[in-house]
């Protein structure tokens, strides 16, 4: 009996996408037939990058991954997963705090929508980072070049300079 086709959804805000996110994507490539990176538009968040900018950055980073594509969505993650025929939600774990939150989310998604969650631990070198922390460090002039892909680093610096909120000399 042939194994059924497995389409997974890796949802997130990806503001910006980090090396930790990419690590999870790379390490999950052989687990699923297709992986869709779903860039969510959350009304509760105030993103630095627009939805289309986040999608464009991710698209640039996954060009060499034939079974991975990126899309944006503007609804409940479980609704989006059902709409694209995903049978699995992929989530990355960084630390014990993530485990508690993600466990609750996974149980809720299974109870409400009948969708399973697969967890992939990120590499130790990215276990302390988050998009929010990266934005904050960069905004204060810190060097985050080893935590995000170079194309994202370049766009992040441009975005922060254009915003006018931060001293230009800290971003040079």
HELIX and SHEET records of a PDB file:
HELIX    1   1 UNK A   19  UNK A   28  1                                  10    
HELIX    2   2 UNK A   51  UNK A   61  1                                  11    
HELIX    3   3 UNK A   77  UNK A   84  1                                   8    
HELIX    4   4 UNK A   96  UNK A  113  1                                  18    
HELIX    5   5 UNK A  124  UNK A  126  5                                   3    
HELIX    6   6 UNK A  131  UNK A  139  1                                   9    
HELIX    7   7 UNK A  150  UNK A  163  1                                  14    
HELIX    8   8 UNK A  168  UNK A  171  5                                   4    
SHEET    1   A 5 UNK A  68  UNK A  73  0                                        
SHEET    2   A 5 UNK A  34  UNK A  40  1                                        
SHEET    3   A 5 UNK A   7  UNK A  12  1                                        
SHEET    4   A 5 UNK A  88  UNK A  93  1                                        
SHEET    5   A 5 UNK A 116  UNK A 121  1                                        
END                                                                             
